[in-house]
Amino acid sequence: MPGKINNFFTNIQKHNTSGYPGVSYDKTKEKYACYISNNSNQEHLGYFNDPLDAFMEYFKHKKLILEKYLEEYNFLHI
């Protein structure tokens, strides 16, 4: 399996305190920051008042990346 797909599923932060992947609390802004990594590039997705809202934004982007990979490697065409 291509390395970037393996990284897609195993890129989990060990010191996550928000309880959600891709979400961390920014004390200076007093909001939850949302980030996503794609091929070693980290993209900031925004700030949110609620960690679940931040996670839903992360999840939306994660799904788009997965769909791109599935199409790229023809996993969607059986």
FITORTI-186537 format. One record per residue (C-alpha): residue number from 1; x, y negated, z negated; residue in three letters. Coordinates in steps of 0.001 Angstrom, whole numbers, plus 500000, padded with zeros to 6 digits. Example, Ala and Ser with C-alpha at 12.3 -4.5 7.8 and 13.67 -1.06 7.14 Angstrom:
<node><num>1</num><X>512300</X><Y>504500</Y><Z>492200</Z><residu>Ala</residu></node>
<node><num>2</num><X>513670</X><Y>501060</Y><Z>492860</Z><residu>Ser</residu></node>
This chain:
<node><num>1</num><X>500000</X><Y>500000</Y><Z>500000</Z><residu>Met</residu></node>
<node><num>2</num><X>501363</X><Y>496526</Y><Z>500811</Z><residu>Pro</residu></node>
<node><num>3</num><X>503102</X><Y>494782</Y><Z>497912</Z><residu>Gly</residu></node>
<node><num>4</num><X>500881</X><Y>491719</Y><Z>497954</Z><residu>Lys</residu></node>
<node><num>5</num><X>497822</X><Y>493912</Y><Z>497409</Z><residu>Ile</residu></node>
<node><num>6</num><X>499526</X><Y>495653</Y><Z>494485</Z><residu>Asn</residu></node>
<node><num>7</num><X>500381</X><Y>492233</Y><Z>493010</Z><residu>Asn</residu></node>
<node><num>8</num><X>496789</X><Y>491126</Y><Z>493533</Z><residu>Phe</residu></node>
<node><num>9</num><X>495617</X><Y>493780</Y><Z>491077</Z><residu>Phe</residu></node>
<node><num>10</num><X>498505</X><Y>493713</Y><Z>488595</Z><residu>Thr</residu></node>
<node><num>11</num><X>499199</X><Y>489981</Y><Z>488197</Z><residu>Asn</residu></node>
<node><num>12</num><X>497815</X><Y>489655</Y><Z>484658</Z><residu>Ile</residu></node>
<node><num>13</num><X>499100</X><Y>487116</Y><Z>482142</Z><residu>Gln</residu></node>
<node><num>14</num><X>500297</X><Y>488745</Y><Z>478925</Z><residu>Lys</residu></node>
<node><num>15</num><X>499772</X><Y>485698</Y><Z>476705</Z><residu>His</residu></node>
<node><num>16</num><X>496303</X><Y>484692</Y><Z>477838</Z><residu>Asn</residu></node>
<node><num>17</num><X>494436</X><Y>483149</Y><Z>474900</Z><residu>Thr</residu></node>
<node><num>18</num><X>491265</X><Y>482062</Y><Z>476743</Z><residu>Ser</residu></node>
<node><num>19</num><X>490032</X><Y>485620</Y><Z>477175</Z><residu>Gly</residu></node>
<node><num>20</num><X>489697</X><Y>485163</Y><Z>480945</Z><residu>Tyr</residu></node>
<node><num>21</num><X>492271</X><Y>485757</Y><Z>483674</Z><residu>Pro</residu></node>
<node><num>22</num><X>493366</X><Y>482589</Y><Z>485462</Z><residu>Gly</residu></node>
<node><num>23</num><X>492086</X><Y>480344</Y><Z>482664</Z><residu>Val</residu></node>
<node><num>24</num><X>494057</X><Y>478459</Y><Z>480039</Z><residu>Ser</residu></node>
<node><num>25</num><X>493204</X><Y>475685</Y><Z>477609</Z><residu>Tyr</residu></node>
<node><num>26</num><X>494853</X><Y>472328</Y><Z>478283</Z><residu>Asp</residu></node>
<node><num>27</num><X>495150</X><Y>470570</Y><Z>474910</Z><residu>Lys</residu></node>
<node><num>28</num><X>496008</X><Y>467201</Y><Z>476471</Z><residu>Thr</residu></node>
<node><num>29</num><X>492802</X><Y>467122</Y><Z>478539</Z><residu>Lys</residu></node>
<node><num>30</num><X>490753</X><Y>469155</Y><Z>476044</Z><residu>Glu</residu></node>
<node><num>31</num><X>489446</X><Y>471256</Y><Z>478922</Z><residu>Lys</residu></node>
<node><num>32</num><X>489988</X><Y>474679</Y><Z>480405</Z><residu>Tyr</residu></node>
<node><num>33</num><X>492311</X><Y>474727</Y><Z>483405</Z><residu>Ala</residu></node>
<node><num>34</num><X>491835</X><Y>477239</Y><Z>486187</Z><residu>Cys</residu></node>
<node><num>35</num><X>494715</X><Y>478544</Y><Z>488324</Z><residu>Tyr</residu></node>
<node><num>36</num><X>495106</X><Y>481281</Y><Z>490879</Z><residu>Ile</residu></node>
<node><num>37</num><X>498229</X><Y>482851</Y><Z>492343</Z><residu>Ser</residu></node>
<node><num>38</num><X>498394</X><Y>483901</Y><Z>495958</Z><residu>Asn</residu></node>
<node><num>39</num><X>501645</X><Y>485268</Y><Z>497406</Z><residu>Asn</residu></node>
<node><num>40</num><X>503749</X><Y>483659</Y><Z>494654</Z><residu>Ser</residu></node>
<node><num>41</num><X>502025</X><Y>480296</Y><Z>495158</Z><residu>Asn</residu></node>
<node><num>42</num><X>500043</X><Y>478974</Y><Z>492228</Z><residu>Gln</residu></node>
<node><num>43</num><X>497035</X><Y>476785</Y><Z>493030</Z><residu>Glu</residu></node>
<node><num>44</num><X>495231</X><Y>474635</Y><Z>490473</Z><residu>His</residu></node>
<node><num>45</num><X>491463</X><Y>475022</Y><Z>490902</Z><residu>Leu</residu></node>
<node><num>46</num><X>490256</X><Y>472406</Y><Z>488434</Z><residu>Gly</residu></node>
<node><num>47</num><X>489345</X><Y>471621</Y><Z>484841</Z><residu>Tyr</residu></node>
<node><num>48</num><X>486186</X><Y>472829</Y><Z>483121</Z><residu>Phe</residu></node>
<node><num>49</num><X>484447</X><Y>472264</Y><Z>479794</Z><residu>Asn</residu></node>
<node><num>50</num><X>483567</X><Y>475942</Y><Z>479439</Z><residu>Asp</residu></node>
<node><num>51</num><X>485986</X><Y>478868</Y><Z>479902</Z><residu>Pro</residu></node>
<node><num>52</num><X>483319</X><Y>480948</Y><Z>481648</Z><residu>Leu</residu></node>
<node><num>53</num><X>482793</X><Y>478212</Y><Z>484250</Z><residu>Asp</residu></node>
<node><num>54</num><X>486547</X><Y>478139</Y><Z>484855</Z><residu>Ala</residu></node>
<node><num>55</num><X>486625</X><Y>481924</Y><Z>485197</Z><residu>Phe</residu></node>
<node><num>56</num><X>483747</X><Y>481899</Y><Z>487695</Z><residu>Met</residu></node>
<node><num>57</num><X>485750</X><Y>479487</Y><Z>489886</Z><residu>Glu</residu></node>
<node><num>58</num><X>488797</X><Y>481769</Y><Z>489569</Z><residu>Tyr</residu></node>
<node><num>59</num><X>486686</X><Y>484814</Y><Z>490431</Z><residu>Phe</residu></node>
<node><num>60</num><X>485229</X><Y>483109</Y><Z>493523</Z><residu>Lys</residu></node>
<node><num>61</num><X>488725</X><Y>482391</Y><Z>494867</Z><residu>His</residu></node>
<node><num>62</num><X>490042</X><Y>485821</Y><Z>493899</Z><residu>Lys</residu></node>
<node><num>63</num><X>487216</X><Y>487428</Y><Z>495886</Z><residu>Lys</residu></node>
<node><num>64</num><X>488061</X><Y>485346</Y><Z>498970</Z><residu>Leu</residu></node>
<node><num>65</num><X>491708</X><Y>486396</Y><Z>498781</Z><residu>Ile</residu></node>
<node><num>66</num><X>490737</X><Y>490062</Y><Z>498455</Z><residu>Leu</residu></node>
<node><num>67</num><X>488401</X><Y>489832</Y><Z>501441</Z><residu>Glu</residu></node>
<node><num>68</num><X>491246</X><Y>488303</Y><Z>503474</Z><residu>Lys</residu></node>
<node><num>69</num><X>493587</X><Y>491142</Y><Z>502507</Z><residu>Tyr</residu></node>
<node><num>70</num><X>490997</X><Y>493800</Y><Z>503295</Z><residu>Leu</residu></node>
<node><num>71</num><X>490437</X><Y>492316</Y><Z>506711</Z><residu>Glu</residu></node>
<node><num>72</num><X>494169</X><Y>491845</Y><Z>507349</Z><residu>Glu</residu></node>
<node><num>73</num><X>494926</X><Y>495493</Y><Z>506623</Z><residu>Tyr</residu></node>
<node><num>74</num><X>491767</X><Y>496825</Y><Z>508291</Z><residu>Asn</residu></node>
<node><num>75</num><X>490327</X><Y>498306</Y><Z>505102</Z><residu>Phe</residu></node>
<node><num>76</num><X>486920</X><Y>496968</Y><Z>506088</Z><residu>Leu</residu></node>
<node><num>77</num><X>486888</X><Y>498839</Y><Z>509407</Z><residu>His</residu></node>
<node><num>78</num><X>486351</X><Y>502548</Y><Z>508949</Z><residu>Ile</residu></node>
